[in-house]
């Protein structure tokens, strides 16, 4: 049995890990727990979620590594709007290839943290990219209102993979999905993981190479590859 702790950026990712990813990895005896980044503490109250700067996740990662010395630790942060003080950020911005860019960030982050138990993962470009792995599942969730499937197919067909969807800061996967489903912005924390569960991890792995490489890493530390 292998345990992996995952520090995520927001509620959507936390729910996705708990409801979709954890059962998938659990069948290979890789057991994961997720929590949002600790941003502040006031008395007995903890405030979590969001990445205002790199010091927040770094502090939280180091604290969790110290408190749980027998588990691996990985991250699930968006490349989209990543804080500019992340290790390797400036070098990553010089890359035309998004896969090379996140590789630089992940390697720089691992070097900065200095722990072999850390497996940094920066998702391209945000959680909603995974949903474009199967636009039929998105349209079915929203009852294919107003020809939704066709609109989503146009978006998906314009990019090499779902992970490439982010032609500029205002056209990230979530923004494109909101253009097609205006209410998604209010529903993402609940609907996003449900749609991802309908799509399935294997389909997301097939469509999203960087996500697939992350899952392979997690299975590898559990001795399942």
C-alpha positions as CSV (number, residue, x, y, z in Angstrom):
1,X,0.0,0.0,0.0
2,X,1.2,3.5,-0.9
3,X,-0.1,6.8,0.4
4,X,0.0,10.0,-1.6
5,X,-1.1,13.4,-0.2
6,X,-2.2,15.9,-2.8
7,X,-2.2,19.7,-2.3
8,X,-4.7,21.2,-4.7
9,X,-5.6,24.8,-5.7
10,X,-9.3,24.8,-5.3
11,X,-12.6,23.1,-4.3
12,X,-13.1,21.6,-7.8
13,X,-9.8,19.8,-7.7
14,X,-10.4,18.6,-4.2
15,X,-13.7,17.1,-5.1
16,X,-12.3,15.6,-8.3
17,X,-9.5,13.8,-6.3
18,X,-11.8,12.6,-3.6
19,X,-14.7,11.3,-5.9
20,X,-12.9,10.4,-9.1
21,X,-9.2,10.0,-8.9
22,X,-9.0,8.4,-5.4
23,X,-11.2,5.4,-6.4
24,X,-9.3,4.9,-9.6
25,X,-5.9,4.8,-7.9
26,X,-7.2,2.9,-5.0
27,X,-7.8,-0.1,-7.2
28,X,-4.0,-0.2,-7.6
29,X,-3.5,0.2,-3.8
30,X,-2.4,3.8,-4.2
31,X,-4.4,5.7,-1.6
32,X,-4.6,9.5,-1.9
33,X,-5.8,12.3,0.3
34,X,-6.4,15.9,-0.9
35,X,-6.7,19.3,0.7
36,X,-6.6,22.8,-0.6
37,X,-3.6,25.1,-0.1
38,X,-3.6,26.7,3.4
39,X,-3.7,30.4,2.8
40,X,-4.2,31.7,6.3
41,X,-5.1,30.8,9.9
42,X,-7.0,32.9,12.4
43,X,-7.3,31.4,15.8
44,X,-8.8,27.9,15.3
45,X,-10.0,28.7,11.8
46,X,-8.1,27.6,8.6
47,X,-8.6,29.3,5.3
48,X,-7.8,27.3,2.2
49,X,-7.9,27.7,-1.6
50,X,-6.2,29.8,-4.2
51,X,-2.6,30.6,-5.1
52,X,-1.7,34.2,-4.4
53,X,2.0,33.5,-4.3
54,X,4.5,30.6,-4.2
55,X,5.2,30.9,-0.5
56,X,1.7,29.7,0.4
57,X,1.9,26.2,-1.2
58,X,5.6,25.9,-0.3
59,X,4.9,26.4,3.4
60,X,1.9,24.0,3.3
61,X,3.9,21.4,1.4
62,X,6.8,21.5,3.8
63,X,4.4,21.3,6.8
64,X,2.6,18.3,5.4
65,X,5.9,16.5,4.6
66,X,7.0,17.1,8.1
67,X,3.8,15.9,9.7
68,X,3.4,12.8,7.5
69,X,6.9,11.3,6.9
70,X,5.7,8.0,5.3
71,X,3.6,9.4,2.4
72,X,4.5,10.9,-1.0
73,X,3.2,14.4,-1.8
74,X,2.1,15.8,-5.1
75,X,0.4,19.0,-6.3
76,X,-2.4,19.9,-8.6
77,X,-2.0,23.6,-9.6
78,X,-3.1,25.4,-12.7
79,X,-0.5,26.6,-15.2
80,X,-3.2,29.2,-16.0
81,X,-2.5,32.3,-13.9
82,X,0.2,30.6,-11.9
83,X,1.9,33.2,-9.6
84,X,5.0,34.8,-11.2
85,X,7.2,34.0,-8.2
86,X,7.0,30.2,-8.8
87,X,10.4,28.6,-9.4
88,X,11.2,28.5,-13.1
89,X,8.4,30.8,-14.0
90,X,10.3,33.2,-16.2
91,X,12.1,30.3,-18.1
92,X,8.7,28.6,-18.6
93,X,7.2,31.7,-20.2
94,X,9.9,31.6,-22.9
95,X,8.7,28.2,-24.1
96,X,6.3,27.9,-27.0
97,X,5.7,24.2,-26.1
98,X,3.3,24.1,-23.1
99,X,4.7,20.6,-22.1
100,X,8.2,21.9,-22.0
101,X,7.0,24.9,-19.9
102,X,5.3,22.8,-17.2
103,X,8.3,20.4,-17.2
104,X,10.5,23.4,-16.3
105,X,8.2,24.5,-13.6
106,X,7.9,21.0,-12.1
107,X,11.6,20.4,-12.1
108,X,12.3,23.8,-10.6
109,X,9.7,23.3,-7.9
110,X,11.1,19.9,-7.0
111,X,14.6,21.3,-6.8
112,X,13.4,24.2,-4.6
113,X,11.6,21.9,-2.2
114,X,14.5,19.5,-2.0
115,X,12.5,16.4,-1.2
116,X,12.5,13.1,-3.1
117,X,9.0,12.5,-1.8
118,X,7.6,15.4,-3.7
119,X,6.1,14.9,-7.2
120,X,5.1,18.3,-8.5
121,X,2.3,18.4,-11.0
122,X,1.2,21.6,-12.9
123,X,-1.9,20.9,-14.9
124,X,-2.3,22.3,-18.4
125,X,-3.9,24.7,-18.3
126,X,-6.6,24.1,-15.7
127,X,-9.0,21.5,-14.5
128,X,-11.6,22.2,-17.2
129,X,-9.2,21.1,-19.9
130,X,-9.9,17.5,-18.8
131,X,-13.6,17.9,-19.6
132,X,-12.9,18.6,-23.2
133,X,-11.6,15.0,-23.4
134,X,-15.2,14.1,-24.2
135,X,-17.5,16.9,-25.1
136,X,-20.4,14.5,-25.3
137,X,-20.3,14.1,-21.6
138,X,-20.4,17.8,-21.0
139,X,-23.3,18.3,-23.4
140,X,-25.2,15.4,-21.8
141,X,-24.8,16.9,-18.3
142,X,-26.3,20.1,-19.5
143,X,-29.0,18.4,-21.6
144,X,-27.3,19.6,-24.9
145,X,-29.1,22.9,-24.6
146,X,-29.0,25.1,-27.7
147,X,-26.7,22.8,-29.7
148,X,-24.1,22.7,-26.9
149,X,-22.3,19.7,-28.3
150,X,-21.6,21.3,-31.6
151,X,-20.3,24.4,-29.9
152,X,-18.0,22.4,-27.7
153,X,-16.8,20.3,-30.7
154,X,-15.7,23.5,-32.5
155,X,-13.5,24.4,-29.5
156,X,-12.1,20.9,-29.1
157,X,-11.4,20.5,-32.8
158,X,-9.4,23.7,-32.8
159,X,-6.6,22.3,-30.6
160,X,-4.2,19.4,-30.8
161,X,-5.3,18.1,-27.3
162,X,-7.5,19.3,-24.5
163,X,-4.3,20.4,-22.7
164,X,-3.5,22.8,-25.5
165,X,-6.7,24.8,-25.0
166,X,-5.5,28.2,-23.8
167,X,-4.6,30.5,-26.7
168,X,-4.6,33.6,-24.5
169,X,-5.4,34.5,-20.8
170,X,-9.0,35.2,-21.5
171,X,-9.6,32.0,-23.5
172,X,-8.7,29.4,-20.9
173,X,-10.8,26.1,-20.9
174,X,-13.1,27.4,-18.2
175,X,-13.7,30.6,-20.0
176,X,-14.6,28.8,-23.2
177,X,-16.9,26.5,-21.3
178,X,-18.6,29.4,-19.7
179,X,-19.1,31.0,-23.1
180,X,-21.0,27.8,-24.1
181,X,-22.7,27.3,-20.7
182,X,-23.0,30.7,-19.0
183,X,-24.0,29.1,-15.7
184,X,-20.9,26.9,-15.4
185,X,-19.0,29.5,-13.5
186,X,-21.4,29.0,-10.6
187,X,-21.6,25.2,-11.0
188,X,-17.9,24.3,-11.6
189,X,-17.2,22.9,-8.1
190,X,-20.1,20.5,-8.3
191,X,-20.6,19.9,-12.1
192,X,-16.9,19.7,-13.1
193,X,-16.1,16.6,-11.0
194,X,-19.3,14.9,-12.0
195,X,-18.6,15.4,-15.7
196,X,-15.0,14.2,-15.2
197,X,-16.4,11.1,-13.4
198,X,-18.7,10.4,-16.4
199,X,-15.8,10.8,-18.8
200,X,-13.5,8.5,-16.7
201,X,-9.9,8.7,-15.9
202,X,-8.8,6.3,-18.7
203,X,-10.4,8.6,-21.3
204,X,-8.7,11.7,-19.8
205,X,-5.4,9.9,-19.7
206,X,-5.8,9.0,-23.4
207,X,-6.6,12.6,-24.4
208,X,-4.3,14.5,-22.0
209,X,-0.6,13.3,-22.2
210,X,0.6,15.4,-19.3
211,X,-2.1,14.2,-17.0
212,X,-1.3,10.6,-18.1
213,X,2.4,11.1,-17.2
214,X,1.3,12.2,-13.8
215,X,-0.9,9.2,-13.2
216,X,1.9,7.0,-14.3
217,X,4.2,8.6,-11.7
218,X,1.6,8.0,-9.0
219,X,1.2,4.3,-10.0
220,X,5.0,3.9,-10.2
221,X,5.6,5.0,-6.6
222,X,3.0,2.4,-5.7
223,X,5.0,-0.2,-7.7
224,X,2.0,-0.7,-10.1
225,X,3.9,0.0,-13.4
